[in-house]
């Protein structure tokens, strides 16, 4: 990477990290802490409050992605972070589950993922873009690990409302990073001709990637409606869950080197399908564990979560990089907006679906549904022909 590419990658990864740390601090404890609020005895409503963030993100990712194509990436990012901060403050002041739901919904309206990833794509060459996206993905994974360690301690000290207050402060810190550290937008892209949204939706492989990110995040959030309870059943208190999560996340980063090696050798399709297969295998394993009726073992849950994070992190790094390569530059924000819209819909569907399935059919029904979704994604992705580094570079 050049010095400018490193600065862009690190600063934009930091924006993602600050925003996602706030979200992840809430995720491991939300289902348990929300029960203390009036209305918190309904698991379906708790799941909806957890996932509503994804629904409002889904509504606004595409419009804000297209707005970043027209009005500039940095303006849209600052606006989105301010809205996210306002939603965090509303949730911090909430005194009922309905108030939490409204705050989460407003948080989601600060939908800046498309604009941030589009700006990163604008400021990096195709040859290093997967590495740049992996840095963003790595920062998200690292924040997840930090949140898993810190969330129980912080929740004991300041409660769920305090976590949302901290999330507000982190979002405002992200605004400062945008204004004073992120490099200026490339001038040539500001004057580029505008493309059509139809160019995005007419591309079969972009549609496959959109389906993929929807399924991945539906499965991810659905899992976390059930996995914390399984860890508790295995004898691990909620304030000790990080002892499983942290090693699984950190070791999965080490395994990420295999993705870059396969990409360099021209085997990116095999790596993508393999990563989907890993996540599918984890759903089968968790389903079998739930159906057995036996008390879950940490020696089984730990390796399953490690394999999940290996697949998840590989897909999180490679898929947005592929979207940025395949989409014409003049609709890059719209393409990534579409991608992030489906990602956000997946987060909403995962929270709502996970809560409802656990309520009506227990963890066995939940993991049967996530297994079916992953199998569908694997079948739909079989014909995917990802654009490699050299092909993307030659097309520009």
C-alpha positions in Angstrom: 0.0 0.0 0.0 1.0 3.6 -0.6 1.1 6.0 2.3 -2.2 7.5 1.2 -3.8 4.1 1.0 -2.5 3.2 4.5 -3.9 6.4 5.9 -7.2 6.0 4.2 -7.5 2.3 5.3 -6.6 2.9 8.9 -8.7 6.0 9.3 -11.8 4.5 7.7 -11.3 1.3 9.6 -11.2 3.4 12.8 -14.6 4.9 11.9 -16.0 1.4 11.5 -14.3 0.3 14.7 -15.7 3.2 16.8 -19.2 2.7 15.4 -19.2 -1.1 15.7 -17.7 -1.1 19.2 -20.8 0.8 20.4 -23.1 -1.7 18.7 -21.1 -4.8 19.9 -21.0 -3.6 23.5 -24.7 -3.9 23.5 -25.1 -7.2 21.6 -23.8 -9.8 24.1 -25.9 -8.3 27.0 -29.0 -6.9 25.2 -31.2 -10.0 25.4 -30.5 -10.4 29.1 -30.6 -6.7 30.2 -33.7 -5.8 28.1 -35.7 -8.2 30.3 -35.3 -5.6 33.1 -37.3 -3.0 31.2 -41.1 -2.9 31.2 -42.2 -5.1 28.3 -38.9 -7.1 28.4 -40.7 -10.4 29.2 -41.6 -11.0 25.6 -38.6 -12.6 23.7 -40.1 -11.9 20.3 -40.3 -8.2 21.2 -36.7 -8.3 22.6 -35.5 -9.8 19.3 -37.4 -7.1 17.4 -35.7 -4.4 19.4 -32.3 -6.0 18.8 -32.9 -6.3 15.1 -34.9 -3.1 14.3 -31.6 -1.3 13.9 -31.1 -3.4 10.8 -34.5 -2.6 9.3 -33.9 1.2 9.4 -30.4 0.7 8.1 -31.8 -1.3 5.2 -34.3 1.5 4.3 -31.5 4.2 4.2 -28.3 2.4 3.1 -29.2 2.7 -0.6 -30.4 6.3 -0.6 -27.4 7.4 1.4 -25.0 5.3 -0.8 -26.5 7.1 -3.9 -26.3 10.4 -2.1 -22.6 9.8 -1.5 -22.2 9.3 -5.3 -23.8 12.7 -5.8 -22.9 14.9 -2.9 -19.7 13.4 -1.6 -18.8 10.6 0.7 -17.5 12.6 3.7 -20.6 14.8 4.0 -22.9 11.7 4.1 -20.6 9.9 6.6 -20.7 12.9 9.0 -24.5 13.2 8.7 -25.0 9.5 9.3 -22.7 9.4 12.4 -24.6 12.3 13.9 -27.9 10.5 13.4 -26.4 7.4 14.9 -25.2 9.4 18.0 -28.7 10.8 18.4 -30.3 7.3 18.4 -27.7 6.1 20.9 -28.7 9.1 23.2 -32.4 8.3 22.8 -31.8 4.6 23.8 -29.6 5.7 26.8 -32.6 7.8 28.1 -35.2 5.1 27.5 -37.2 3.7 30.4 -39.1 0.9 28.6 -38.5 -1.6 25.9 -40.4 0.5 23.5 -38.0 3.4 24.1 -35.1 1.0 23.5 -36.7 0.0 20.2 -37.1 3.6 19.1 -33.5 4.4 19.9 -32.2 1.3 18.1 -34.4 2.3 15.1 -32.9 5.8 15.0 -29.4 4.4 15.4 -30.0 2.4 12.2 -31.0 5.5 10.3 -27.3 6.6 10.5 -26.5 4.2 7.7 -23.0 5.1 6.6 -21.5 1.7 5.8 -22.0 2.1 2.0 -20.4 5.5 2.0 -17.4 4.5 4.1 -16.7 1.4 2.0 -17.2 3.3 -1.2 -14.7 6.0 -0.1 -12.3 3.2 0.8 -12.7 1.7 -2.7 -12.2 5.2 -4.2 -8.9 5.7 -2.4 -7.3 2.2 -2.9 -6.2 0.3 -6.0 -7.8 -2.9 -7.0 -4.6 -4.9 -6.2 -4.8 -3.9 -2.5 -8.5 -3.5 -2.0 -9.2 -6.9 -0.4 -6.4 -6.2 2.1 -7.9 -2.8 2.8 -11.4 -4.3 3.3 -9.8 -7.0 5.5 -8.4 -4.2 7.7 -11.9 -2.9 8.1 -13.2 -6.4 8.7 -10.4 -7.0 11.1 -11.1 -3.8 13.0 -14.8 -4.9 13.3 -13.7 -8.4 14.5 -11.3 -6.8 17.0 -14.0 -4.5 18.4 -16.3 -7.6 18.7 -13.6 -9.3 20.8 -13.1 -6.1 22.9 -16.8 -5.7 23.4 -17.2 -9.3 24.6 -14.6 -8.8 27.2 -15.7 -5.3 28.3 -19.5 -5.5 28.0 -20.2 -7.5 31.1 -17.9 -5.4 33.2 -19.3 -2.1 31.8 -22.9 -3.3 32.1 -22.3 -4.1 35.8 -21.0 -0.6 36.4 -23.2 1.6 34.2 -26.1 -0.6 33.0 -27.5 -0.8 29.5 -28.3 2.9 29.4 -24.6 3.6 30.1 -23.5 1.5 27.2 -25.7 3.5 24.9 -24.3 6.7 26.3 -20.8 5.4 25.5 -22.0 4.5 22.0 -23.0 8.1 21.5 -19.6 9.3 22.5 -17.9 6.8 20.2 -20.0 8.0 17.2 -19.0 11.6 17.9 -15.3 10.5 18.0 -15.9 9.0 14.6 -17.1 12.4 13.3 -13.8 13.9 14.4 -11.9 11.2 12.6 -13.8 12.0 9.3 -13.1 15.7 9.6 -9.5 15.7 10.6 -7.9 12.4 9.5 -9.6 10.8 6.6 -7.9 11.9 3.3 -9.9 14.1 0.8 -12.0 12.4 -1.8 -10.4 11.9 -5.2 -11.2 14.9 -7.3 -11.8 13.0 -10.6 -14.6 11.0 -9.0 -16.5 14.1 -8.0 -16.9 15.0 -11.7 -17.5 11.5 -13.0 -20.7 10.8 -15.0 -23.5 9.3 -13.0 -24.5 5.7 -13.6 -27.8 4.0 -13.3 -29.1 1.9 -10.5 -30.3 -0.6 -13.1 -26.6 -1.3 -13.9 -26.3 -2.6 -10.4 -29.4 -4.8 -10.3 -28.8 -6.3 -13.7 -25.5 -7.9 -12.7 -26.1 -11.6 -11.7 -22.9 -11.9 -9.6 -23.7 -8.7 -7.7 -27.1 -10.1 -7.0 -25.4 -13.3 -5.6 -23.2 -11.2 -3.4 -26.2 -9.3 -2.1 -28.0 -12.5 -1.3 -24.9 -13.8 0.4 -24.5 -10.8 2.7 -28.3 -11.0 3.6 -28.0 -14.7 4.6 -24.7 -14.2 6.4 -26.0 -11.5 8.7 -29.4 -13.2 9.2 -27.5 -16.2 10.4 -25.0 -14.3 12.5 -27.6 -12.3 14.5 -30.0 -15.3 14.8 -27.2 -17.4 16.3 -26.6 -14.8 19.0 -30.2 -15.1 20.2 -29.3 -18.7 21.2 -25.5 -19.1 21.7 -25.2 -17.0 24.9 -27.8 -19.3 26.6 -25.9 -22.4 25.4 -22.8 -21.1 26.9 -24.6 -20.5 30.2 -25.9 -24.1 30.1 -22.4 -25.3 29.5 -21.5 -23.7 32.9 -20.0 -20.4 31.8 -21.4 -17.3 33.4 -22.4 -14.4 31.1 -19.5 -12.3 32.4 -17.1 -15.1 31.4 -18.3 -15.6 27.8 -15.3 -13.7 26.5 -13.1 -16.6 27.5 -14.6 -18.5 24.6 -15.2 -15.6 22.2 -11.9 -13.9 22.4 -9.6 -16.9 21.5 -12.1 -17.9 18.7 -12.0 -14.4 17.2 -8.2 -13.9 17.6 -7.3 -17.3 16.1 -9.7 -16.7 13.2 -7.7 -13.6 12.3 -4.6 -15.8 12.0 -6.5 -18.1 9.7 -7.4 -15.1 7.4 -3.9 -15.4 5.9 -5.2 -18.4 4.0 -7.8 -16.2 2.1 -5.1 -13.9 0.8 -2.9 -16.8 -0.2 -5.7 -18.4 -2.2 -6.6 -15.1 -3.8 -3.0 -14.5 -4.9 -3.0 -18.0 -6.5 -6.3 -17.3 -8.4 -8.5 -19.6 -6.2 -10.8 -16.9 -4.8 -14.0 -18.8 -5.8 -12.9 -21.9 -4.0 -12.1 -19.7 -0.9 -15.5 -18.1 -1.0 -17.4 -21.4 -1.4 -15.2 -22.9 1.3 -16.0 -20.1 3.8 -19.7 -20.5 3.1 -19.3 -24.2 3.7 -17.6 -23.5 7.1 -20.5 -21.4 8.3 -23.0 -24.0 7.0 -21.1 -26.8 8.9 -21.3 -24.7 12.2 -25.1 -24.4 11.9 -25.4 -28.2 11.4 -23.1 -28.7 14.5 -25.1 -26.3 16.7 -28.4 -27.8 15.5 -27.2 -31.3 16.3 -25.9 -30.2 19.7 -29.3 -28.6 20.5 -31.3 -31.6 19.3 -29.2 -34.1 21.3 -30.8 -32.8 24.6 -27.4 -33.1 26.3 -25.8 -30.2 28.2 -23.6 -28.3 25.8 -19.8 -28.8 26.2 -17.4 -25.8 26.0 -15.0 -28.2 24.2 -17.5 -28.4 21.4 -18.9 -24.9 21.4 -15.4 -23.3 21.4 -14.2 -25.0 18.2 -17.6 -24.4 16.5 -17.4 -20.7 17.2 -13.7 -20.6 16.0 -14.8 -22.2 12.7 -17.7 -19.8 12.4 -15.5 -16.7 12.8 -13.0 -18.1 10.2 -15.8 -18.3 7.6 -17.5 -15.1 8.7 -14.3 -13.0 8.7 -13.2 -14.3 5.3 -16.6 -13.5 3.8 -16.7 -10.1 5.5 -13.4 -9.1 3.9 -13.8 -10.6 0.4 -17.5 -9.8 -0.5 -17.5 -6.0 -0.3 -14.1 -6.0 -2.1 -15.7 -8.0 -4.9 -18.7 -5.6 -5.1 -16.4 -2.6 -5.5 -14.4 -4.4 -8.3 -17.5 -5.5 -10.2 -19.5 -2.3 -10.0 -18.8 0.6 -12.4 -17.0 3.4 -10.5 -19.8 5.9 -11.1 -22.3 3.7 -9.3 -19.9 2.3 -6.7 -21.8 4.0 -3.9 -25.1 2.7 -5.2 -23.7 -0.8 -5.6 -22.3 -0.8 -2.0 -25.5 0.8 -0.9 -27.5 -2.1 -2.3 -25.1 -4.5 -0.7 -25.3 -2.9 2.7 -29.1 -2.6 2.4 -29.2 -6.4 2.1 -26.7 -6.7 5.0 -29.0 -4.5 7.2 -32.1 -6.4 6.2 -30.2 -9.5 7.3 -29.5 -8.0 10.7 -33.2 -7.1 11.1 -34.3 -10.5 9.9 -31.8 -12.3 12.2 -33.0 -10.5 15.3 -36.7 -10.9 14.5 -36.4 -14.5 13.2 -34.1 -15.6 15.9 -36.3 -14.3 18.7 -39.5 -15.7 17.1 -38.0 -19.1 16.4 -36.5 -19.5 19.9 -39.9 -18.6 21.3 -41.9 -21.0 19.1 -39.6 -23.9 18.4 -36.5 -23.5 20.6 -32.9 -23.6 19.4 -33.5 -26.7 17.3 -35.9 -24.9 15.1 -33.6 -21.9 15.0 -30.6 -23.8 13.8 -32.7 -25.8 11.3 -33.7 -22.5 9.7 -30.1 -21.1 9.7 -28.8 -24.4 8.2 -31.4 -24.2 5.4 -30.5 -20.6 4.6 -26.8 -21.4 4.4 -27.5 -24.4 2.1 -29.5 -22.1 -0.1 -26.7 -19.5 -0.3 -24.1 -22.2 -1.1 -26.3 -23.5 -4.0 -27.0 -19.9 -5.3 -23.2 -19.1 -5.2 -22.0 -22.1 -7.1 -22.0 -20.3 -10.4 -20.3 -17.2 -9.0 -17.3 -16.0 -11.0 -15.5 -13.5 -8.8 -13.3 -10.9 -10.4 -9.7 -11.3 -9.4 -7.2 -8.5 -8.7 -5.6 -8.6 -12.1 -8.9 -8.7 -14.0 -10.2 -5.7 -12.0 -7.0 -3.8 -12.5 -7.1 -4.4 -16.2 -10.6 -3.1 -16.5 -9.8 0.4 -15.2 
